[in-house]
Every structure is written in structure tokens, then in C-alpha cells.
Amino acid sequence: MISLFRVWSRLRRPLSELWEREHDEDFYWGAPGKSCDHAGWAHLLLEEAAVSSGQHSGSFFADLHKFYEFVSHEVLLSEAQEVGYPLRLLRALMS
């Protein structure tokens, strides 16, 4: 069953990539060209610049590994519909 899901995932990947390109925002990290490590360095540099100019700064990083266990499927479905995320793909990812 895992092999079948991997094949299905590869076949659907172009649709997912299209959605990602259409909804690319500066604040999204962990995407092609925007690694999570880069996010850490970018925030560090911004904090250093703020402190050196006498301003205050702060950052918050959250590990979302367990976060998704608490997401309401109904809310997720509603939000996905609002932004035009492919519902078939969402249902497969939620199963």
C-alpha cells in the first residue's frame, strides 16, 4: 500500500507544485529556495541589525511536528476550499 501511495503522490506532484507556485508568499519557509535554515539566519541578521540600531527585536520559532494533530479537519477543509487547494489531494494527505 505504501508503494501505491508513493506512485500516486508522484503523479499528483505537478498539481501540488502548481498550487505552491500560485500561492507563494514571502513568509512561507521550508519551500524550494527557502530552507528553514535560511529562515533562522535571516531572523538572526534582522535581530542583529535592530539591536545595533537601538531597536528591539524578537523571534519565535515553533516546531509544528505535533501541531497538526490538533488541527480540526473541518477547519482545514474550509480553509483549503477558500484558497483553492485541490480537495482530492487534501483528502489523500489527511488519510
N, C-alpha and C positions, 0 to 999 in steps of 0.2 A: 504494500500500500504506500509506503514511503517513496518508493521509486516512481510510482504513478503520480504522486503529488509533485515530485521534482520535475517530471516531464511537463505536467500541466503548468507548473509555475514558470518554467522556461518559455512555454508557448504564450503565456499571458504577460510576460515581462515587458514586451513593447507597449502594451496598453498602460501598464503601470508607469513606465518611463515617460510616456506622453503626458500622463496626468501630472507627474512630478515637474516636467518642464513647464507646463501651463500654470502651475501653482508655485513656482519658485519665488521664495521671499528671502530677503537678506537675513532674517532672524532664524531661518532653518539651518541647523547644523547636522552633521552626520549624513551628508549627501555628497554626490560626486563633486570634487573640488572644494568641499567644505568639511574637512575632517573635524572630529570632536577635539583632537589635539590642537588644531588650529584655533578653535574657539577659545580654549584655555589660554593660549599665547596672546590672542587678540585682546582678551579681557585683561590680562596681566599688563600689556602695554598701555591700554587705556587707563588703567588704575595708576600706573606709574606717572603717566602724563598729567593726570588730575592732581595727584599728590604733589608733584613738582611745581605745579602752578597754584598751589594753595587751596585746591578744591577737595571736596570729599568724594569718596568713591566706594562702591561695594559691588560684589558679585555673588551670585547664588547659582550653584550647580546642583542638579538633582539627578540621582541615578534612578531612571524610570523602569528598571528591570521588574520590580514588583508592582509598580504603579498600575500597570494595565489590568491587573487582577481586579481592580476596584472601579473600572470604567463600566458604566451602565451600557448594555448593548443597545437599548432603545435610544439613548442619547447619541451614541456613536453612529447608529443608523441615520438618525435625523441630521446630524452634522455632515455625514458623508453625502446625503442627498442634497443638502444645501450647497456644497461646494462641487457637486458633480462627480464625485468619486464613483468608479464603476462598482455597482452593487453586487454583481456576481463575484467579483474579486474580493470584495469585503466579506461576503458571506463565507467564502472559502477560507479566508485568513482567520475568521472568527471561529471556525470549527476545529 
